[in-house]
Amino acid sequence: MSVFKVCSKVLTVYFVSLFFADLHAQSAANPYLPSLMPDRIILNVTADPSTSMAVNWRTSELVTESFAEIAVASADPRFTDEVKRIKAKSEKLEWEDTPTATYHSLVFDNLTPNTKYAYRVGQGDQWSEWIHFNTAGKTGSKFSFIYHGDVQTNIRSMWSRVVRDAYAKAPDAVLMMYAGDLINKANRDVEWGDWFEAGGFIHSMIPGFPTPGNHDHYDGPNGKNTTSVFWRPQFTLPENGPAGLEETCYYSDIQGMRFISLNSDQAEESDEYLEKQRIWMEKVLKDNPNKWTCVTFHHPIYSPKSTRDNKRMRETFKPLFDKYKVDLVLQGHDHTYARGMAKIPMQQKGAVSPTMYVVSVSGPKMTASNVEKATWMDRSALYTQLYHVITVDNDLLEFKAYTATGELYDAFDLVKQKGKINKVIDKIPQNVPEKR
């Protein structure tokens, strides 16, 4: 064997060993490296989930194109003869020391309301399993959705039990809502890996409705506060919000309820984005054909924590909530639980707030101090991981708060009354003391 061939083989072995050593080092730092097989599969709401559904997934950067296949689900396995194949939009994401990956997305459209579909994603010989989802039904038909406060830390180990118990309680939920701070460090891929791992197949079956929190933002290279570099590649959300706030400020109409997301972190940071959202919000509330309205954002209008006060959010948006009789506002940020109806300003003598405000936490990070039970709170809890199942049936909205171990902790009904604000019926379970 020639010296040249020997040297060539030695160099080949050397560089291959370097490659695998680097791969091993990456795996040790981040166990969620992308591969040819699709992962991080997630459904997301569209503006109308009765006729469309968005899906995202991730692969190795070696995959330059990927596809989704969809058909009406059937117990007959020959449903696969009827599949429609759709090419995804594919974009490579390179970010600092994060493993480079390709993110794929598309929207299934022209779907039939109230129908179970089967879909899978992939390419070549690398495909996901077949996964089911249901399109939303017609306006006025009964439905449920799930709401989570901050996830943020110890996601894989401690939040997983919450999201799985929530799915067990409401497997047919039309959406899974996240009130910000899905993770702790906006651009840390391993935390997003934990979030997807904790939710597992649930993400791929129940469409997500996330609103970003302060921990889902970072200061960009130009010093401007902006949403995580992962946000738009891994979520496909309605782009019906103000310019510059795409897929963080948006709305979706589902079975007679308008769901609205505000980007409260940008509102707190920027007068420009605060005013843009105020103008947009008034239009979305004014031109609302739905019976019910639910708004979510991260920073509470009324904080359960005595050391915090989101005055800008309250002064900007609460007058709109009062004027247009928003039914439910679901928030996060303060790592505790509280709910109640705050009063309208005294100049409107005798007026009562039409809105129920809720703050909650689903992850294990808890507020440790400076917490007092404020007068607006009807029920509260400290050091308690919770999830919430909200059911809407015509003129009745049922809100149930469950602990991570599945016990009912709080409940109330909102009942529509013609020409009046909602009637509130407290259903706090007996013999369950307040966790203060």
C-alpha positions, 0 to 999 in steps of 0.5 A, spaced: 500 500 500 502 506 498 504 512 503 499 516 500 493 511 501 496 510 508 496 517 510 489 518 506 486 512 511 489 515 517 486 522 515 479 519 514 479 516 520 482 522 524 476 526 521 471 521 522 473 521 529 473 528 530 466 528 527 463 523 532 467 526 538 463 533 536 457 530 535 458 526 542 459 533 545 453 536 542 449 530 545 452 531 552 450 538 552 443 538 548 440 531 548 435 533 543 439 534 536 435 534 530 435 528 525 432 525 518 426 523 522 421 529 524 420 531 531 417 537 535 411 536 531 405 541 533 399 543 531 397 550 531 390 554 531 388 558 524 384 564 524 378 559 523 380 552 525 373 549 523 376 549 516 384 549 516 389 547 521 397 549 521 402 544 523 410 545 524 416 540 525 423 540 525 429 535 522 436 535 521 439 541 516 440 535 511 433 535 509 431 540 505 424 539 503 419 535 507 411 534 506 405 532 510 400 527 508 392 528 510 386 524 509 379 523 513 381 518 518 377 512 518 378 505 522 379 502 515 387 502 514 386 503 507 384 511 508 391 512 506 389 510 499 386 517 499 391 521 502 393 528 499 400 530 499 402 537 501 410 540 500 412 544 506 415 551 507 422 549 509 427 554 512 434 553 516 435 556 522 442 557 524 443 560 531 450 561 535 451 554 538 444 551 537 444 545 533 442 547 526 436 545 523 430 545 518 424 547 520 418 545 516 411 548 516 404 548 512 397 550 513 392 544 511 386 548 508 379 546 505 377 542 511 370 540 513 368 542 520 367 537 526 371 532 522 377 527 524 383 527 520 389 523 520 396 526 518 403 525 518 409 529 516 416 527 513 420 525 507 423 519 503 423 513 508 423 518 514 415 519 516 412 520 523 406 516 525 399 517 523 396 522 528 389 524 529 386 531 530 379 534 530 377 540 526 372 545 530 365 545 529 359 550 528 358 556 532 354 555 538 356 547 539 359 545 546 366 545 546 372 545 551 379 548 551 385 548 556 389 553 559 396 553 562 399 559 566 407 559 566 411 553 564 418 556 564 422 551 568 424 544 570 419 543 564 421 536 562 421 533 569 415 537 573 411 540 567 410 534 564 405 531 569 401 537 568 400 537 561 398 530 561 393 530 566 390 536 563 390 532 556 386 526 560 381 531 563 380 534 556 382 529 550 377 533 545 379 540 547 379 545 541 386 548 543 391 548 548 392 555 551 399 558 554 399 565 557 407 566 556 413 564 559 413 557 555 421 556 557 426 560 561 431 563 556 428 565 549 433 562 545 436 556 549 434 550 544 435 545 550 429 548 553 424 548 547 426 540 547 424 539 554 417 543 552 416 539 546 418 532 550 414 534 556 408 535 551 409 529 547 404 527 542 399 532 545 402 537 541 401 534 535 393 532 536 391 539 540 392 545 536 396 550 541 394 557 542 401 560 545 402 568 547 409 570 549 412 572 555 418 576 557 422 569 558 420 568 551 423 574 548 430 577 548 435 583 546 437 582 539 443 584 536 440 591 535 438 592 542 431 591 540 427 586 545 424 581 540 421 574 540 425 568 541 428 566 534 425 559 535 418 562 535 416 563 528 419 557 525 416 552 530 409 556 531 405 557 525 399 562 528 394 567 524 397 573 521 391 578 523 395 582 528 398 589 527 404 589 523 411 588 527 407 583 531 406 577 527 404 571 530 404 574 537 398 578 537 392 575 533 386 572 534 382 565 532 374 564 532 372 557 534 365 555 535 362 562 538 368 564 542 373 569 539 380 568 542 385 573 542 392 574 544 396 580 546 403 581 546 404 584 553 412 584 553 412 588 547 406 593 550 410 594 556 417 595 552 414 600 546 409 605 546 409 604 538 407 597 539 402 599 545 398 603 541 398 599 535 395 593 539 390 598 542 388 600 536 387 593 533 384 591 539 378 595 539 377 594 532 377 586 534 372 587 539 368 592 536 367 587 530 366 581 534 360 576 531 361 571 537 357 570 543 364 569 548 370 573 548 377 570 551 383 574 551 390 572 553 397 575 555 402 575 560 403 581 564 396 581 569 392 587 569 391 586 576 397 582 579 397 577 585 404 579 587 404 586 591 411 588 588 408 588 581 403 593 578 402 593 570 399 599 570 400 601 562 397 594 560 391 596 565 390 603 563 390 601 556 386 595 555 382 594 561 377 600 559 376 596 552 375 590 556 369 594 560 366 597 554 366 591 550 364 586 556 370 581 555 368 575 558 375 572 560 382 574 561 387 569 562 394 571 564 401 568 567 407 572 570 406 572 577 407 564 579 401 564 583 393 563 582 388 568 583 381 569 580 376 575 581 372 580 577 375 587 579 371 594 579 370 599 574 372 606 576 368 610 581 366 615 575 361 609 573 357 609 579 354 602 581 358 599 575 360 592 575 366 589 571 364 584 566 370 581 566 373 575 570 381 575 571 385 569 572 392 569 573 395 562 574 402 557 573 403 550 571 410 549 572 414 548 578 417 555 579 413 559 585 412 566 588 416 565 594 414 572 598 411 579 597 404 575 596 398 578 599 390 576 598 388 582 594 380 585 595 379 583 587 381 575 588 375 571 590 380 565 590 387 564 590 393 559 591 400 559 593 405 553 591 400 549 587 401 547 580 395 548 576 391 547 569 384 549 567 379 546 563 374 551 560 367 548 557 363 553 553 355 551 552 351 556 548 350 561 554 354 557 559 361 557 561 364 553 566 371 554 569 375 548 572 382 549 576 385 542 577 391 541 581 397 537 578 395 531 581 388 532 578 384 534 584 378 540 583 381 546 586 376 552 584 370 552 579 365 558 577 360 558 572 359 565 567 352 565 565 350 570 559 344 574 561 340 579 556 342 586 557 346 585 563 353 582 565 354 575 566 352 572 572 357 569 576 356 562 580 361 560 585 363 553 585 369 552 590 369 545 592 367 544 599 372 542 604 378 544 600 381 550 604 385 556 600 392 554 599 395 561 602 
